[in-house]
Amino acid sequence: MNTPSELKYTKDHEWIKIEGNVATIGITDFAQGELGDIVYVDVDTVDDELNGGDVFGSVEAVKTVSDLFLPISGKVIEFNSDLEDQPELLNSDPYGDGWIIKLEIAEGADHSELLSAEEYQAIIG
């Protein structure tokens, strides 16, 4: 199971990479493996201010649909448009080309719920 140590994680199986006040967010290798072949990604929250824990979109796999939860508060500033034609990037490259959104982090956003790679590994076994 691939769990890059430079990223932070959530109990809901999202990863977050924080660079300054912008965060890139996607789903983990574990999550894409559990979902199976991903056929559609729906994000209609670009330009929306959301709180940590809010649903920012969904991922549709062959047999299920799963909500995507925002790891920390902020404004969704970009959706990875490559996913419109290639949702399978979430399966093939979840930590690279398969990123889902970029978020402008809210001032004072709470990072305390974010997990290290080791803490996330302990959750997924």
Phi, psi and omega in degrees: 000127183272118179223084182305133185286341181280354181259162170251161187224165175238163176294342179270008174074030168260153171246157180218133176243117184259124177229103185067235179255017177243135179241137172259136187229141176207189176256154184283164175302319178300313182299314182294327177293321179290323181287325186087204185294117182273130185246346183199141175236126182242115175227113179240029185249011179300135183078004178268142172270122183232157176265155175305135181095345178290152175283128179249356180171193178211159177239130179251124175253178184304321186249356186203163172239135182233132176290152175251129184250136181287126181292325180216163182289148176165190180250125177291118184250345181202142171248139179289096185295341176300333182288343179297318180260342183225064179298339180293350174301332177296329178279315188277332184210064187298334182259000182239253182296346181268018175299155186254306181223163167244142186232133170275114188291132178294144177299131180076015180302141183279118179261000191294337181275351181288142184254148171284168178302320181293318179295320179294317177303321180296325180290315184275351177078000000 
